[in-house]
Amino acid sequence: MNDKPSTSYRPPIVTIMGHIDHGKTTLLDTIRKTNVAGSEHGGITQHIGAYQIIYQEKPITFVDTPGHAAFEKMRSRGAEVADIVILVVAANDSVKPQTVEAIKHIQKAQKPTIVAITKTDLPDVNIEKVKKALEGAGIVIESYGGDVPVVEIAAPKGKGIAELLEVIELVWQLNPLPSLPNDPLEAVVVESFLDKNRGAIVTVIVKTGTLKIGQKINVDGETITVKALIDDGGKNVKEAEPGKPVEILGFKKTLEVGSIVRDTIAQKLEEDKGPVSYADIIAKSENVKNKFKIILKADVAGSLEAVLENLPQNTLILDSSVGEITNTDIAFAKTAKAPIIAFGIKVPNSIKNQAEREGVIIRSYNVIYELLQDMEDVVIGFEEAKLQSKITGKAKIMATFQIEGKKIAGAKVTHGKLNVQDQVNLIRGEKNVGSAKIVSLKKFKKNFPIVTSGQDCGISLEPQLDFQENDIIESFGPASV
């Protein structure tokens, strides 16, 4: 088995959720045993909370510890470890309370999802009943017109395992992330425990950068030197690149699930570069609304009133109050995806640290003029970002042809992604010559719900437009119903 398959993308990180006794552990064990090269490892020798398998010469990383509480804990700390979630539902038991809970977490996280219907080898199972129950719980599968693929599994017999791994690879091909081994280190803690012989053991999955023996790393204010790295096969390794799960030896205490591990150089750079600009926040926002949202805190009522009266019109005040920033303020800011603007208030280090863990921006001011000037700059940047954020994908028409009387655009996606049901404009030169909706996307005669940058496809629009070669299709997301 090749430890470093050649790819420009990092391996997908997959977690499995669902109701207790629906076969999560059996499924993970079957995947692990099926894909371990016995001649090399002699089988997985230990449980470290995550492991990596090779399928068709491509690695896939599985996290087998989260559960619902830990999954939400990771998300609350800004540790979006999972790229893909597999929702396990037993064919003989259908949707249960924990299934519904898992679905809520998945939808909140907005992660690509695959349904694995397990225990299909048992007698008197009703697969269609399970699919309908999933639809009722908010998961609409592909055969019912949705975008969630389904794989039927009988793990003890190995049925459906290869198909599941193939679907994982297909989903990842639609939304891959690059491998960034030379970027600053960022790894996520997925498990941590005390070993009577080895001390604190911390399992991480590397998201970016490279984790190495002897490296100085920082997490939650503690800095240590990495003494050893152990992979999921129990082997000592010298380094771990993006997507790789490893145990770290060298910590004096266990860490919370979801903690972010960084190297000390990256941590210093993070501290030195100062506050993140609002323009950066806006430009990277996935859900830019009609107004720029803030939470406002001030030292006294007079200051609060003065700031409120002079803020730009395009500012939406989600909450404003007098007094110090609290844990509740940070929790609200994280949920609302809004920065906290503090005037005349000293922010304790404990609050700063919590805000950093939660991914919340705090900007402090002591001069009203500076605060208001920044807000004016924000609104300008916000308007520009709002205009750009509307375009979710672009494709250039390379050829046109007819299929069953319908005009089809043979196109190459040059930016972002196109989805079936997206509203689009047809651009010729600098002129908008028509609007329509994408009704189908095809690659190699097969229908696909999404086509991403760099991929060729056939696009069918409704109503049909008189498009030509070199026209540009600009997508603006799903059309309103």
Secondary structure, 3 states (H helix, E strand, C coil): CCCCCCCCECCCEEEEEECCCCCHHHHHHHHHHHHCCHHHHCCCCCCCCEEEEEECCEEEEEECCCHHHHHHHHHHCCCCCCCEEEEEEECCCCCCHHHHHHHHHHHHHCCCEEEEEECCCCCCCCHHHHHHHHHHCCCCEHHHCCCECEEECEHHHCECHHHHHHHHHHHHHHCCCECCCCCCCEEEEEEEEEECCCEEEEEEEEEECCEECCCEEEECCEEEECCEEECCCCCEECEECCCCEEEEECCCCCCCCCCEEEEHHHHHHHHHCCCCCHHHHHHHCCCCCCCEEEEEEECCHHHHHHHHHHCCCCEEEEEEEECCCCHHHHHHHHHHCCCEEEECCCCCHHHHHHHHHHCCCEEEECCHHHHHHHHHHHHHHHHHHHHHHCCCEEEEEEEEEEECCEEEEEEEEEEEEEECCEEEEEEECCEEEEEEEEEEEEECCEECCEEECCCEEEEEEECCCCCCCCCEEEEEEECCC
